[in-house]
Amino acid sequence: MKIQRIYILGASGSGKSYLAKLVSDKLKIPCYDLDDVFWVKKYSKKLDEDKRVEELRKIVKSKSWVIEGVYTSWVSEAVKSADLIIWLKVPVHKRVSRIIKRKLRGEDKADWGEVLELAKFTLGYRVRRERSSHLAHKKLLKENNVNHIDIKSKKDFYNFLEGLK
């Protein structure tokens, strides 16, 4: 089976966008960041949930895609439609470091207050019970009865990319 629909999930700073771009380039399929669907203005104004679901539905109906995001409450249709689901399980110290480094390199246009909020958000990933948490991701996969692969290390990451055709 040729993989044409890939869904990538994980905590903020886990490398979802980076992996999605690499996979998209390698397979020559479009890539979508769910932040662009969720936010009208990044981190300050959310898109109405009905509109958000409709935007995601348009993407999911496409023949091929790579979708990445941290969200759980409105993404079931994409999860069910994926040929492959990848869960990035990166240690918290690496996630926080990546969030800070993105800002220092000028890759993140958010102000420092927003960057620190995101770092705080990723610190709570394993302990939070609600949205966008480890528990919520686990529940999303279980409720939709889908298989997934876990990527926990750099070695897993590069082995996955090497084997992707």
N, C-alpha and C positions, 0 to 999 in steps of 0.2 A: 504494500500500500504506500502510495506517495503521500507524504505529509504536506498538506497545503494550508492547514489552519492550526496555528499554535497559540496557546494562551499561556502567558507567563505571569506568575504571581509571587509575592514575597513582600517583606517589610520595606519601608522607605530606606533607600541607601543600599539595597541588596544587589543592585546591578541589573534590574529589570530592563531599563531603557537601553543600557549598553548591550545586553544580550539580544534584545529584540532587534536592535539595529544590525548587529552582526548576522543574525539569522535571516533577517529581511534581505540584506545584501547578498548573502550566500545563496539563498533560494530564489532571489529576485521576485519577492512578493511584498505587497504593501505592509507597512508597520503603523500601528495606532497606539498612542499613549492615552490611557483612559483619563488622565488629568485634563486632556484637551476636550474630553466629552463632559466631564464632571463640572468644570469651572467655566464661567463666562469670563471672569477675571481671576487669574490664578491665585489661589489661597485667600480670596476675599469675597467673591460673589459666585455662588453656585448656580448652575443651570437647573431649572425646574425638573423634578424627577421624571415626569412623563416625557418631557423633551429629551432628557438624557437617555432614557430607555429606547426611545424612537431612534435617536442617533446611533446607539449601539446596535440596534436591530438592522439598520442599513448596512453597517459594517459587516455584521455576522452573515448577512445574505450574500455577501461577495463570495466568489469562488475560492479565493485564497487570502490569508491575512496572518499577521502576527499581532496579537493584542497583548499589551502589558499594563498591569495596574495592581494597586493594593486593595481595591474595593471588593466588597462582598455582597452587599444587600441588593444590588440591581444587575448583576452580571451572569446570572444562572444560564441564560440563553446562550451566551458566548461559551461558557464552560461546557455545556452539553454539546455544542456544535464543534468543539475542538477535536482535531485528530490527535493532538498531543498537548498535554498540560505539564508545565515545568514549574516546580516550586523551588524558589531560591531560598535556601536556609543558611544565611550568612551570619556569623557571630556578631553580636551587638557592637563590639568595639570597632569592627571593620565598617559597619554601617554608619556609625556616628562619624568616624574618620572620613568616610567618603562624602558625607553631606557637607562637612566643614571644608574639605579640599575643593569641592565643586565651587563653593563660594569664593575661596581664595584664588582659584584659577580664573574667576570671572565667568564661569559657565552657568551660574545661577544668578538670575537678575533680582531675586527677592532681597529684601533688606535683611540686615543681621537679626532683627527680632524674629522675622519669619523663619530664617534658617535655624535659629536656636529652638523655635517651636517645633520644627520638623525633627530636629535631633532629639528633643524631649519625647516627641511622638514615637520615634523608632525605639527609644529606650523602653517604652511601655509595651512593645509588641508582644512579648511573651507573657506578660502579667494581665494585660487588659482582657476583658471578657467579651466586649462588644466589637463593633465594626473594625475592620482592618487590623485584626489581631491574628496571632498564631491559631488561637482556638477558632476564630471565625473562618479562617482559611481551611482548617481541618474539617469543620462542619460543612462548608460549601462543597468540598470535594466529596464528602460522605453522602450528603443529601442528594447530590446529583449523580451518585453512583458512577464516578469516573476514575479511571486509573491516571496516575501521574508519575513523573520521575522527580526525584529530589536531587538538587545540586547543592552540595554542602562545602565544596572546596574548589580551589583553583584547578586541581587535577580533574575533578568531575566536570568542571566547566569546559576545559579544553578537550577532554575526551568526548564530551557530547558534541562540541562543534566539529571535531575531526570526523566523527561518525555520521554527521548530518549530510544527507544527499538530497 
